Amino acid sequence: MNITKENIDDLNAVFKIEVKEADYAGKVSDFLKKQQKTSQMQGFRPGKVPFGMIKKMYGLNAKVEEIQKAINAKIYEFIADEKLNVLGQPLPKDNGAGVNWQTQKDFSFDYEVGLSPDFDVKFSARKKFISYDIQPDENLIDKYVEEITMRYGSVGTADTVEDKDIIVADLVELENGAPRVGGLVKLGNVAFDSLTDAVKKQLLGAKIEDTFTVNIKDIYGDITEGAKLLDVKVPVLEAAGDEYSLKVVSISRMQGAEVNQELFNKVYGEGTVNSVEEFRTKLADEAKGMLGGQGKGKLRNDIVEYLLDSIKFELPDEFLKKFMVATSKEPTTIEAINEEYDNYRNTLRWQLIENKIIADNDIKVEQEEITNKAKDMIRANFAQFGQEVPEEDLGTYAANILAKEEERKRIYEGLYSDKILDVIEGKCKVESQEVSYDEFVKISEKK
């Protein structure tokens, strides 16, 4: 098998592949012989079906499959040998149009290839970034206290509907303003927070026995959620009417727990916190850890934005759009891809910049670092509830987390991201600035 690269421009090329019968015939023959040994057909003993019949039944599919396997192997071998930086994966130029698989023995294929651009990542010592040191103010601590009291609170009843209430409602499908015969009926739990603004306005302040007319298909702004509320399939709701009566049967409301020693013990363990002041101090310390992550995230976003804007290089856009169409899980078109391409392009550009920084600075993430990060996460999670993890159990917990591919990938990428940030901070000017949480929110909203 022979493969050559023909450059179209700096970012696009074509692989020209010549396939001879000798490149695949042996593999096809081996497959058919193996198939013969296991085949069973009426009129023949097991494994004794004539080879000609096996070839007629399976030969063409085996030929196509083995040729494709040989091409794929050759392409990736060629990419490695030539040290080519390709984007996505090579795409057949005409999807085999004009090929007669039945009669041809030798084949010629063209594959389109997108090439990664050459560029440098340079940092300026004069470029200044702000690292925000976010301090939890009293308003934020008040919010944390409220969240905790609600988390450890109890469900009570209310006479009128307010924000965050759960309404037990009698829902009845209407026709010309009256209950529809054989229509949909359901006693359901309506979450006030999830309603559309228009329906919230209707129900706010409502009392038990009050009745309203609502469009159930749009009660949550999503017909799927309306179907869940009525416990029916979406097509059933689509076929039903739009208008429903909603009668308030009861109103449930979370009652916050009292801020006292019992609450402190539930949250942090007995005797760890013994006063409101200690409780708020503990929350402030925990908040600093979470806010530190937000400050770091803002710094990272500012750096990403700066590098994307300052490092100029092009991509093989038309090839990448074809690649997105070819690899989409759902059928799609170039027109649909065009709508999301800018986001995809920026993500890919940043990945290339990251990879360049990693290569230029020999950044590595070791297995021990991944395990230690998982252990730190476990310690932090237990600490939120005033608990400590026995050291002998940490390894088991960490292994369980890292056994999940998505979780492992998230930790791995996070460590690389941190190291990249460390490199950039060492090459640019980063100033620390102390701000309150509210100030930080306003700063973030300006961008």
Summary of the structure (lengths in Angstrom):
residues: 447
radius of gyration: 31.9
end to end distance: 54.7
largest distance: 89.2
contacts: 1195
relative contact order: 0.12
helix: 52%
strand: 20%
